[in-house]
């Protein structure tokens, strides 16, 4: 039976307890900004309101009517951490990473990441709600876990995609053997008997000329993560982030893409290179004027046009992570270009 872990605002204070010793602390009030600081943003739209969810204590939440002025909510999505998260991931407490959200079968589904930096003892959890306006989020448990010394992949950075037959899938992954994919069942958990498989890597497995990892001795050099799949014009487009985030102005993040007629792949770049072997067409990197680096993207068809969002490490703000929004146009042969 699912447990309601985020209640209405009138009950918020009573629900802020994580353990007997620890509470989530919220800012006193919401505030507005036209340059929101976010990390790993995803977007949803309901009842004339845009919602952004991002990495943060209990998952950061912002809203806007025009995608220009954003209200940063004082309360996170999750006011109480499900007990299984800390049990499953040693060292995890309340800092929740890289959510994703999708509307499917009259319900909002949100996946989120529980992990510690540079290690692959991780888990992806699941929440659901009927509405984003006054949500009651239900804890739907764990979608998938990864274990150190057991799995050659990392259960973080989830993204949902629904194929043309209305079947849900999830892609995820960071470093190790790259981006993973699995088919889900109608409860948005991995379908019985399905084994995750790799659909994209930063380098081909036999590549010996690799950039050394400056951030973690555990994760290795397969610097690819943050998958996001968008459907357009008969193709599924797989966006991924290459190289290194989370170092402020020293970050080297950038975004590449490949496409496939089949949701399962293979995903090829514009030169026909398989993303499982290190292929990918670069679509965004730091311009070294406004942003040192940019990545962890999402892409949507909204209001009759296509939109790309991500976070970028601001040069003017000493590497602070800010929201980037860019329109997407498509070349004659069907490749995305950011305006």
C-alpha positions in Angstrom: 0.0 0.0 0.0 1.5 3.3 -1.0 2.3 5.9 1.7 1.4 9.5 1.3 4.7 11.3 1.9 3.8 14.9 0.9 0.7 16.4 2.2 -1.2 19.6 1.7 0.4 22.8 2.9 -1.9 23.0 5.9 -0.3 19.8 7.2 3.2 20.6 6.2 4.7 21.3 9.6 3.4 18.0 11.0 5.0 16.1 8.1 8.5 17.7 8.2 10.0 15.0 10.4 12.5 12.7 8.7 13.7 10.9 11.8 13.2 11.7 15.5 16.4 13.8 15.3 16.3 15.4 11.9 13.8 17.8 10.2 13.7 19.4 6.8 14.0 23.1 7.2 12.2 25.4 4.7 12.7 29.1 3.9 10.2 31.3 5.6 8.4 32.3 2.3 8.4 31.9 -1.4 10.4 34.4 -3.5 10.5 35.4 -7.2 13.4 35.5 -9.6 14.0 35.8 -13.3 17.4 33.9 -13.0 16.6 30.8 -10.9 19.4 28.8 -9.5 18.7 25.1 -10.4 20.5 21.9 -11.0 19.2 19.1 -13.2 15.9 20.8 -14.1 12.8 19.1 -15.6 9.5 20.8 -16.5 5.8 20.0 -16.4 2.8 22.1 -17.5 -0.7 22.0 -15.9 -3.6 24.5 -15.7 -1.7 27.4 -17.3 1.3 26.9 -14.9 4.8 25.8 -15.7 6.5 23.7 -13.0 10.2 23.1 -12.7 11.5 20.3 -10.4 15.2 20.0 -9.7 17.9 18.6 -7.5 17.7 19.8 -3.9 16.7 19.1 -0.4 13.5 17.0 -0.9 13.4 18.1 -4.6 13.3 21.8 -5.4 10.1 23.2 -6.9 9.5 26.4 -8.9 6.4 27.7 -10.8 5.7 30.3 -13.4 2.9 31.6 -15.6 5.2 32.9 -18.4 8.6 31.0 -18.0 10.2 34.4 -17.3 9.5 35.1 -13.7 9.7 32.1 -11.4 8.4 31.5 -7.9 10.7 29.4 -5.8 8.6 27.4 -3.5 9.6 27.3 0.2 8.5 23.7 0.7 10.2 20.8 -1.3 8.2 18.1 -3.0 9.2 15.6 -0.4 8.8 16.7 3.2 9.5 13.2 4.6 12.1 10.7 3.2 10.7 7.2 2.8 12.5 4.9 5.1 13.6 2.6 2.3 15.7 5.3 0.7 18.2 5.5 3.5 18.1 1.8 4.1 18.9 1.1 0.4 21.6 3.8 -0.1 24.3 4.1 2.6 25.1 7.8 3.2 22.0 9.2 1.6 19.8 11.4 3.7 17.7 14.3 2.2 19.6 15.8 -0.8 17.6 14.3 -3.7 19.0 14.4 -7.2 17.8 14.7 -10.8 14.1 14.1 -10.8 12.0 13.4 -13.9 8.2 13.9 -14.3 5.7 12.7 -16.9 1.9 12.7 -17.3 0.6 9.2 -18.1 -2.8 7.7 -17.7 -4.3 10.7 -15.9 -1.5 10.7 -13.3 1.8 12.6 -12.7 4.7 10.2 -12.1 8.0 11.5 -10.7 11.2 9.5 -10.5 14.1 10.7 -8.3 17.6 9.7 -7.5 19.1 8.7 -4.1 22.9 8.5 -4.2 26.2 9.7 -2.9 28.8 11.5 -5.1 31.0 9.3 -7.3 29.6 5.9 -6.1 27.1 3.6 -7.7 25.3 2.3 -4.6 22.2 4.2 -5.7 18.4 3.9 -6.1 15.7 5.5 -8.2 12.4 6.1 -6.3 8.9 6.9 -7.6 6.2 9.3 -6.6 2.7 9.9 -8.0 -0.1 12.4 -7.8 -3.3 13.4 -9.6 -2.6 17.1 -9.7 0.3 19.5 -9.4 -1.8 22.4 -8.2 -2.4 21.0 -4.7 -0.5 17.7 -4.8 -0.7 14.8 -2.5 2.4 12.8 -3.5 2.2 9.0 -3.0 5.4 7.0 -2.3 5.3 4.3 -5.0 8.5 2.7 -3.7 11.7 1.9 -5.6 12.0 1.4 -9.3 15.6 0.1 -9.5 18.7 0.0 -7.4 22.4 -0.5 -8.2 25.0 -2.0 -5.9 28.7 -1.5 -5.7 30.6 -4.6 -6.8 27.4 -6.0 -8.3 26.3 -3.7 -11.1 28.3 -2.0 -13.8 25.9 0.9 -13.9 24.5 3.6 -11.6 20.8 4.0 -10.7 20.5 7.8 -11.0 19.3 10.4 -13.5 16.0 8.7 -14.6 13.9 9.8 -17.5 10.6 8.3 -18.6 9.5 7.9 -22.2 6.3 6.5 -23.6 6.6 4.7 -26.9 4.1 4.7 -29.9 2.3 1.7 -28.4 1.7 3.5 -25.1 4.3 1.4 -23.3 6.4 3.2 -20.7 10.2 2.9 -20.6 12.9 4.4 -18.4 16.5 5.4 -19.3 19.0 6.3 -16.6 22.6 6.2 -15.8 25.8 8.0 -15.0 29.4 6.7 -15.8 30.3 3.0 -15.3 28.9 1.2 -18.4 26.9 4.3 -19.5 23.2 4.9 -20.1 20.8 2.1 -19.3 17.3 1.4 -20.5 14.4 -0.9 -19.4 10.8 -1.4 -20.2 8.3 -0.6 -17.4 5.0 -2.1 -16.4 1.7 -0.3 -15.8 2.8 0.6 -12.3 6.0 2.4 -13.7 8.3 -0.2 -12.3 10.7 -2.4 -14.3 8.7 -5.1 -16.0 9.1 -8.7 -14.8 12.0 -10.5 -16.4 13.4 -7.3 -18.0 17.2 -6.8 -17.7 18.6 -3.3 -18.1 20.9 -2.8 -21.1 23.3 -0.2 -22.3 22.2 2.2 -25.1 25.0 4.9 -24.9 28.6 5.3 -23.7 31.0 8.2 -23.7 33.7 6.0 -25.2 33.7 2.7 -27.1 34.6 -0.1 -24.7 38.0 -0.7 -26.5 38.9 3.0 -26.5 42.2 3.6 -24.7 42.5 7.4 -25.2 40.2 8.7 -22.5 40.0 11.9 -20.5 40.9 11.2 -16.9 38.2 11.6 -14.3 39.0 14.7 -12.1 36.0 14.1 -9.7 36.0 10.5 -8.6 38.3 7.5 -8.5 35.3 5.2 -8.3 33.2 6.2 -11.3 36.0 5.8 -13.9 36.2 7.7 -17.2 33.0 6.8 -19.0 31.8 10.4 -18.5 28.2 10.2 -19.8 25.0 10.7 -17.8 21.6 12.5 -17.6 19.7 10.8 -20.5 16.5 12.4 -21.9 14.5 11.0 -24.8 12.2 13.2 -26.9 10.0 12.1 -29.8 9.9 14.2 -33.0 9.1 13.4 -36.6 9.1 9.7 -36.4 12.3 9.5 -34.3 13.3 9.1 -30.7 16.1 11.6 -29.8 18.4 10.6 -27.0 20.1 13.6 -25.4 23.0 12.9 -23.0 25.5 14.9 -21.0 29.2 14.4 -21.6 32.1 15.0 -19.3 31.9 16.6 -15.8 29.4 18.6 -13.8 29.3 19.9 -10.3 32.6 21.8 -10.3 31.3 25.3 -10.7 33.4 27.3 -13.1 35.6 24.2 -13.6 32.8 22.1 -15.0 33.1 20.7 -18.5 29.5 19.6 -19.1 28.1 19.5 -22.6 25.1 17.9 -24.4 25.1 15.4 -27.3 22.3 13.7 -29.2 21.6 10.6 -31.3 18.3 9.3 -32.7 16.5 6.0 -33.6 13.3 5.0 -35.2 12.9 2.4 -32.3 12.7 3.5 -28.7 15.2 0.7 -27.9 17.7 1.9 -30.3 20.3 1.7 -31.7 20.8 5.5 -31.3 23.0 6.9 -34.1 24.4 10.4 -34.6 24.3 12.4 -37.8 27.4 10.6 -39.1 25.9 7.2 -38.4 28.0 6.4 -35.3 26.4 4.2 -32.7 26.1 5.9 -29.3 26.9 2.6 -27.6 30.4 3.0 -29.2 30.8 6.7 -28.2 28.8 8.3 -31.0 26.8 11.5 -30.5 26.3 14.9 -32.1 27.2 17.9 -30.0 24.2 20.3 -29.5 25.3 22.5 -26.6 28.5 23.4 -24.7 29.7 26.4 -22.7 30.2 29.5 -24.8 32.9 30.7 -22.4 31.2 34.2 -22.3 28.0 33.6 -20.4 28.4 29.9 -19.4 31.5 27.9 -18.7 29.6 24.6 -19.3 26.0 23.4 -19.6 24.2 20.1 -19.3 21.7 17.8 -17.8 18.9 18.7 -20.2 15.3 18.0 -20.9 13.3 18.8 -24.1 9.6 19.3 -24.6 6.9 20.1 -27.2 5.0 23.0 -25.5 2.6 25.6 -26.9 3.2 24.5 -30.5 7.0 24.7 -30.3 9.9 22.8 -29.0 11.8 23.8 -25.9 15.2 22.7 -24.5 16.1 23.3 -20.8 19.2 22.6 -18.8 21.5 24.2 -16.2 24.5 26.2 -17.0 27.5 27.2 -14.9 27.4 31.0 -15.0 30.7 32.8 -15.5 29.3 36.1 -14.1 28.2 34.4 -11.0 31.4 32.4 -10.3 30.1 29.1 -11.5 26.6 29.2 -10.0 24.2 26.8 -11.7 21.4 28.7 -13.5 18.4 27.7 -15.6 18.8 27.8 -19.4 15.9 27.8 -21.8 16.4 27.6 -25.5 14.0 27.1 -28.4 14.6 24.1 -30.6 14.4 24.2 -34.4 15.0 21.3 -36.7 17.2 21.0 -39.7 15.9 19.7 -43.0 17.2 16.2 -42.3 15.7 16.2 -38.8 18.4 17.2 -36.3 17.9 19.6 -33.4 19.5 23.0 -33.3 19.2 25.4 -30.3 18.4 29.0 -31.1 
